[in-house]
Amino acid sequence: MRNDVDRVRELLEKAAAELATRREDVLSGTLILPDRGLDADDCAAFLLAIDERRAVLDAAGFVTVPGGRIALLSKSGIGVGVNAARLAQVGSLTAS
């Protein structure tokens, strides 16, 4: 059975690949995780926010939340990096 970190990584890998097809300056859809990896609690909260429809993840790694849109992914070298702080920010929507 996949855990929450694996599920989030799969979602972000798909989004990173899509982002690379949409932006000429992103040379690879390779997902570059933060040095500390993905936090299990942040991933669980993020998935809950998505499941509860408090946040909507699009195909290119942007999340629509009340009040705007958040980019979880950005160009990082030749690949695509994950903003772990923004992942946690989306997850914090479940606390409210």
Buried (B, 14 or more C-beta within 10 A) or exposed (E): EEEBBEBBBEBBBBBBBBBBEEEEEBEBBBBBBEEEEBBEEBBBBBBBBBEEEBBEBEEBBBBEBEEEEBEBBBBBEEBBBBBBEBBBBBBBBBEE
